Amino acid sequence: MKLIRHGMPGKEKPGLYINGVYKDVSQHFTDYDEHFFTSGGLQALAAIAANAEDLPTLPEHMRLGPPVARPSKLLCVGLNYADHVKETGADTPKEPVLFFKSTTAICGPFDDLIIPKDSTQTDWEVEIAFVMEKKASYVSEAEAMDYVAGFCLHNDYSERDYQMNRSGQWCKGKGCDTFAPLGPWLVTKDEIADVDALPMWLTVNGHRYQNSTTANMIFKIPFLVSYISHFMTLLPGDIVSTGTPPGVGLGIKPTPVYLKPGDEISLSVAGLGESHQKAKAWSLTRG
């Protein structure tokens, strides 16, 4: 299944994308949130999707929100592709590097990217994220995927000056508003034959900067589920983004390239759809 949320920011309703058509399921579910996953929502939704012709059809052109309602955590893995590690000049991590993005950074897949006030180094990162279906604490790697609901596309926008030169943790450069567009869909894991072999790409103004595959991940998703669950409890609906391949603006030689107002960013992971953002300057009306 492909789960969507549609409507204005903060007022999204749950839906499905089936055979190229958007369907509304808000008469059956309040939202795709922790309660939905905890209460067997995916199984109930599958039964409803089997009779999709009975569901109201949504307009083709409408705003899509992030496919999961604001989770308790949006956790990210840094430096998880060896060739990305090389381009940043960092050491290959012996264990996963973890950091949080603020949940207020989450937005829809086609919402504008708002470049933060005084930002000079806003960068892009195409990533695959996984969404938890069940509460996970001290989970073994062998059983880890039983706890995962599915996957979605994520652009882990980063302000490199804030991240690297302002002391403290990476969250300063990762948690700005609009820095976590998710979707268009949450794709349930049964639709992805091999999550370790998905092509992924990102373009800026039509130029392809990132072109890789999830096969190049250092730490795979089952290991990440298990590893993280030994440090914190992952709740249903929590989102973990798994890192980016090479081709980020920071790594471009001899001169890094960063986003500016008017730039158009497109990205995709195979099977998870495409998303598009247009960069706009921060202003008092937007901020």
Secondary structure, 3 states (H helix, E strand, C coil): CEEEEECCCCCCEEEEEECCEEEECCCCCCCCCHHHHHCCHHHHHHHHHCCHHHCCECCCCCCEECCCCCCCCEEEEECCEHHHHHHHCCCCCCCCEEEEECHHHEECCCCCEEECCCCCCEECCEEEEEEECCCECCCCCCCHHHHEEEEEEEECCEEHHHHHHCCCCCHHHHCCCCCEEECCCEEEHHHCCCCCCCEEEEEECCEEEEEEEHHHECCCHHHHHHHHHCCCCECCCCEEECCCCCCCHHHCCCCCCCCCCCCEEEEEECCCCEEEEEEEECCCCCC
